[in-house]
Amino acid sequence: MPYAIIESGGKQYKVQKGEEVLIEKIEGKPGDKVKFDKVIFLSHGDQKIHQKEVLPKVKVKGTIVEQLKGEKIIVFKYEPKKGYKRMRGHRQLLTKVRIDDINVPKSQRMI
């Protein structure tokens, strides 16, 4: 099964056709189509593509499934003997994306 490594929101994600991936929040409603142009690596079996002249032509297409929040993370600051305590929580905004297709240029067709 071919897979690609894409970059979105400053983070890298390994994706395959048909799977759902949680990524940093991107704008859009459920059902909207998205395209990831920044592909870092592409693999199919023992063939691997990482040439800088080919990867800008590779496109990964997906569909937004839902917008959601991640689990709550507690941030607790404390200084002993000073009476200083601060507790805050954070929930990261996430987008669940289903990967529909990985397009490879015809000259590098392997999928």
C-alpha positions as CSV (number, residue, x, y, z in Angstrom):
1,M,0.0,0.0,0.0
2,P,1.5,3.4,-1.0
3,Y,2.0,6.0,1.6
4,A,3.2,9.6,1.7
5,I,4.5,11.9,4.3
6,I,2.9,15.3,4.2
7,E,3.4,18.6,6.1
8,S,0.5,20.5,7.5
9,G,0.5,23.1,10.3
10,G,4.3,22.7,10.8
11,K,3.9,19.0,11.6
12,Q,4.5,15.9,9.5
13,Y,2.0,13.1,9.0
14,K,2.3,9.7,7.4
15,V,-0.9,9.1,5.3
16,Q,-2.3,6.3,3.2
17,K,-5.3,6.2,0.8
18,G,-8.5,5.5,2.7
19,E,-7.3,6.2,6.2
20,E,-8.5,9.0,8.5
21,V,-5.9,11.3,10.1
22,L,-6.1,13.8,12.9
23,I,-4.1,17.0,12.0
24,E,-3.8,20.5,13.3
25,K,-7.0,22.6,12.6
26,I,-7.5,23.7,9.0
27,E,-10.4,25.9,7.8
28,G,-13.4,24.1,6.3
29,K,-16.6,22.3,7.1
30,P,-17.2,18.6,7.1
31,G,-17.5,17.4,3.5
32,D,-15.1,20.0,2.1
33,K,-12.3,18.8,-0.1
34,V,-8.7,19.7,0.9
35,K,-5.4,19.3,-1.0
36,F,-2.0,18.9,0.6
37,D,0.7,20.2,-1.7
38,K,3.6,19.9,0.6
39,V,4.6,16.2,0.2
40,I,8.0,15.3,1.8
41,F,8.3,11.7,0.9
42,L,6.4,9.1,-1.2
43,S,6.8,5.3,-1.0
44,H,5.2,2.3,-2.7
45,G,6.7,-1.1,-1.8
46,D,10.4,-0.9,-2.4
47,Q,10.2,2.2,-4.6
48,K,10.8,5.5,-2.7
49,I,10.6,9.0,-4.1
50,H,12.2,12.0,-2.4
51,Q,13.6,14.0,-5.3
52,K,13.0,17.7,-5.0
53,E,12.0,18.0,-8.7
54,V,9.3,15.3,-8.4
55,L,7.7,15.9,-5.0
56,P,6.2,19.4,-5.8
57,K,4.1,17.6,-8.5
58,V,2.7,15.0,-6.1
59,K,-0.7,16.0,-4.6
60,V,-2.6,14.4,-1.7
61,K,-6.3,14.9,-1.7
62,G,-8.7,14.4,1.2
63,T,-12.1,15.2,2.6
64,I,-12.8,16.9,6.0
65,V,-14.7,14.4,8.2
66,E,-15.1,16.6,11.3
67,Q,-13.7,19.5,13.4
68,L,-13.0,18.5,17.0
69,K,-10.9,19.2,20.1
70,G,-8.2,17.0,21.5
71,E,-8.0,15.7,25.0
72,K,-7.5,18.3,27.8
73,I,-4.0,18.9,28.9
74,I,-3.4,20.3,32.4
75,V,-0.7,22.9,32.8
76,F,0.2,23.4,36.5
77,K,2.8,25.9,37.8
78,Y,3.9,25.7,41.3
79,E,6.7,27.3,43.5
80,P,7.2,25.7,46.9
81,K,7.2,27.9,49.9
82,K,6.0,31.0,47.9
83,G,2.2,30.3,47.8
84,Y,2.3,30.4,44.0
85,K,0.0,28.0,42.2
86,R,-1.6,28.3,38.7
87,M,-3.6,25.7,36.9
88,R,-4.7,26.0,33.3
89,G,-6.1,23.6,30.8
90,H,-5.8,23.4,27.1
91,R,-7.6,21.6,24.3
92,Q,-6.0,21.6,20.9
93,L,-8.3,22.2,17.9
94,L,-8.0,19.3,15.4
95,T,-9.4,18.3,12.0
96,K,-10.1,14.7,11.1
97,V,-9.3,14.2,7.4
98,R,-10.0,11.1,5.2
99,I,-7.3,10.7,2.5
100,D,-9.0,10.1,-0.8
101,D,-6.2,10.0,-3.3
102,I,-2.4,10.3,-3.8
103,N,-1.7,11.7,-7.2
104,V,1.7,11.0,-8.8
105,P,2.9,12.6,-12.1
106,K,2.7,10.2,-15.1
107,S,6.5,10.3,-15.6
108,Q,6.9,8.9,-12.1
109,R,3.9,6.6,-12.1
110,M,4.3,3.7,-9.8
111,I,0.9,3.4,-8.1
